[in-house]
Amino acid sequence: MPTSPWRTARSIPDLGRFMALWLEGRAPQWPGYRAEFGHEEHADDVRRLVAPLAVVNRAGLVTTQSQPAGDGPGADGARWRQRAFVSGVVRARSPLLARLPVLEREGLVVVVGRPPRPVVLTDRDGRPTLVLDTRRPGRDQLAREWAGTGRRALRELRRGTAVHVVDPVWGRNDRLWPALALLA
């Protein structure tokens, strides 16, 4: 049986390349992705995010969470609002960190490291349902989420710097995704 590319990863840039391939459907599922969440990659409104996410992964930001924006009634009849966002990890001294201000000039909120306070990403009838957390993931959590990843890459992830980019406008989907190309 061939070795998983994730097992051969030695660095955050390696993980970024493999993550881009996974997003494009050309690599096996990444270790931290729970199988029950795989269906949404096939929805038309999410599939268009693959290209910008692949670009930013190849630029050195290993994306671990993202969502498109939305604003409207959900299947339950409640009003659901989402902010477009992407979160990931870069090397601690990555040159990508110096390019982040370009995203702020595009009207986006960039948080490097832990946010000083929770940022609501999704709400249902005005009540938060998804929040950008202020806690740093623990060593054991990272080991579980990235089980099957090369040890050197996992060590880099532990030392890496978290980056979160959020569009502050509910329901706006035309700002964040094109702006990610500015990081390449």
C-alpha positions as CSV (number, residue, x, y, z in Angstrom):
1,M,0.0,0.0,0.0
2,P,1.5,3.4,-0.9
3,T,2.4,5.9,1.8
4,S,-0.1,8.7,2.3
5,P,1.2,12.0,1.2
6,W,0.2,13.4,4.6
7,R,2.6,11.0,6.3
8,T,5.5,12.2,4.1
9,A,4.9,15.9,5.0
10,R,7.9,17.5,6.6
11,S,6.7,21.1,6.9
12,I,3.8,23.5,6.8
13,P,4.4,24.2,3.1
14,D,4.3,20.5,2.4
15,L,0.9,20.3,4.2
16,G,-0.3,23.3,2.2
17,R,0.5,21.6,-1.1
18,F,-1.2,18.4,0.0
19,M,-4.2,20.4,1.3
20,A,-4.5,22.1,-2.1
21,L,-4.5,18.7,-3.8
22,W,-7.1,17.4,-1.4
23,L,-9.4,20.4,-2.1
24,E,-9.0,19.8,-5.8
25,G,-9.9,16.1,-5.3
26,R,-6.4,14.8,-6.2
27,A,-5.2,13.6,-2.7
28,P,-6.7,11.5,0.1
29,Q,-8.7,13.1,2.8
30,W,-6.7,15.2,5.2
31,P,-6.2,13.7,8.6
32,G,-8.2,16.4,10.5
33,Y,-11.3,16.3,8.5
34,R,-14.2,14.3,9.9
35,A,-15.9,12.2,7.3
36,E,-19.4,13.4,8.2
37,F,-18.5,16.9,6.8
38,G,-17.4,15.7,3.3
39,H,-20.7,16.3,1.5
40,E,-20.5,20.1,1.3
41,E,-17.5,20.2,-1.1
42,H,-19.9,19.1,-3.8
43,A,-22.4,21.9,-3.4
44,D,-22.1,24.5,-6.2
45,D,-21.9,27.4,-3.7
46,V,-18.9,25.9,-2.0
47,R,-17.1,24.3,-5.0
48,R,-16.2,27.8,-6.3
49,L,-14.1,28.3,-3.1
50,V,-11.8,25.4,-4.0
51,A,-9.6,27.5,-6.3
52,P,-8.9,30.4,-3.9
53,L,-8.4,28.0,-1.0
54,A,-5.9,26.0,-3.1
55,V,-4.0,29.1,-4.0
56,V,-3.6,30.3,-0.4
57,N,-2.6,26.8,0.7
58,R,0.1,26.7,-1.9
59,A,1.2,30.1,-0.7
60,G,1.9,28.6,2.8
61,L,-1.3,29.1,4.8
62,V,-2.6,25.6,5.6
63,T,-6.3,26.2,5.8
64,T,-8.2,24.3,8.6
65,Q,-11.6,26.0,8.5
66,S,-13.5,28.1,6.0
67,Q,-17.1,29.0,5.1
68,P,-18.9,31.1,2.5
69,A,-21.1,33.9,3.6
70,G,-24.8,33.7,3.7
71,D,-27.9,35.5,4.9
72,G,-31.4,34.1,4.7
73,P,-33.9,31.6,5.9
74,G,-32.5,28.2,6.8
75,A,-34.3,24.8,6.5
76,D,-35.7,25.4,10.0
77,G,-37.3,28.7,9.0
78,A,-34.9,30.8,11.2
79,R,-32.7,33.5,9.7
80,W,-29.2,32.3,9.4
81,R,-26.3,34.7,8.8
82,Q,-22.7,33.8,8.0
83,R,-19.6,35.8,7.5
84,A,-17.1,34.5,4.9
85,F,-13.9,33.4,6.7
86,V,-10.9,31.3,6.5
87,S,-8.6,30.1,9.2
88,G,-5.2,28.3,9.0
89,V,-1.6,28.1,10.2
90,V,1.6,29.5,8.7
91,R,5.2,29.0,9.7
92,A,6.1,31.3,12.6
93,R,8.4,33.5,10.4
94,S,6.5,33.0,7.1
95,P,6.9,35.8,4.5
96,L,3.2,35.4,4.0
97,L,2.7,37.2,7.4
98,A,4.1,40.4,5.9
99,R,1.6,40.3,3.0
100,L,-1.5,40.1,5.3
101,P,-2.0,43.9,5.4
102,V,-3.1,43.8,1.8
103,L,-6.2,41.9,3.0
104,E,-7.0,44.6,5.5
105,R,-6.8,47.2,2.7
106,E,-9.5,45.1,1.0
107,G,-11.8,45.7,4.0
108,L,-11.2,42.3,5.7
109,V,-10.4,41.6,9.3
110,V,-7.2,39.8,9.8
111,V,-6.3,38.2,13.2
112,V,-2.9,36.8,13.7
113,G,-2.7,34.4,16.6
114,R,-5.6,34.2,19.0
115,P,-8.3,36.8,18.7
116,P,-8.5,39.0,21.7
117,R,-12.3,38.3,22.0
118,P,-14.6,35.8,20.3
119,V,-15.7,36.8,16.7
120,V,-19.2,35.6,15.7
121,L,-19.0,33.8,12.3
122,T,-22.5,32.4,12.1
123,D,-25.7,33.2,13.9
124,R,-29.3,31.9,14.0
125,D,-31.9,34.6,14.6
126,G,-29.2,36.8,16.1
127,R,-27.8,34.1,18.4
128,P,-24.2,32.9,17.8
129,T,-23.8,29.4,16.6
130,L,-20.2,29.5,15.4
131,V,-17.5,31.7,17.0
132,L,-13.8,32.2,16.1
133,D,-12.4,30.8,19.3
134,T,-9.9,32.6,21.5
135,R,-8.2,29.4,22.7
136,R,-5.1,27.9,21.2
137,P,-5.6,24.2,20.3
138,G,-3.8,21.9,22.8
139,R,-1.0,19.6,21.9
140,D,-3.2,16.6,22.1
141,Q,-5.9,18.2,20.0
142,L,-3.5,18.9,17.2
143,A,-2.1,15.4,17.4
144,R,-5.7,14.0,17.0
145,E,-6.6,16.3,14.2
146,W,-3.4,15.7,12.3
147,A,-3.0,12.0,13.1
148,G,-1.3,10.4,10.1
149,T,0.8,13.5,9.4
150,G,4.6,13.5,9.3
151,R,6.1,14.2,12.7
152,R,8.2,17.1,11.5
153,A,5.2,18.7,9.9
154,L,3.2,18.2,13.1
155,R,6.0,19.8,15.1
156,E,5.9,22.8,12.8
157,L,2.1,23.1,13.2
158,R,2.5,23.2,16.9
159,R,5.0,26.1,16.6
160,G,3.1,27.8,13.7
161,T,1.1,31.0,13.8
162,A,-2.7,31.0,13.5
163,V,-4.2,33.3,10.8
164,H,-7.9,34.1,10.6
165,V,-9.4,36.3,7.8
166,V,-13.0,37.4,8.2
167,D,-15.2,39.5,6.0
168,P,-17.0,41.7,8.6
169,V,-20.1,42.0,6.4
170,W,-22.8,39.4,6.9
171,G,-23.7,37.6,3.7
172,R,-21.0,39.2,1.5
173,N,-19.2,36.6,-0.7
174,D,-17.4,38.7,-3.3
175,R,-14.6,40.2,-1.2
176,L,-12.7,37.5,0.8
177,W,-12.3,34.8,-1.9
178,P,-10.7,37.0,-4.7
179,A,-8.6,38.8,-2.1
180,L,-6.9,35.5,-1.1
181,A,-5.1,35.5,-4.5
182,L,-3.2,38.6,-3.3
183,L,-1.3,36.4,-0.8
184,A,0.2,34.2,-3.6
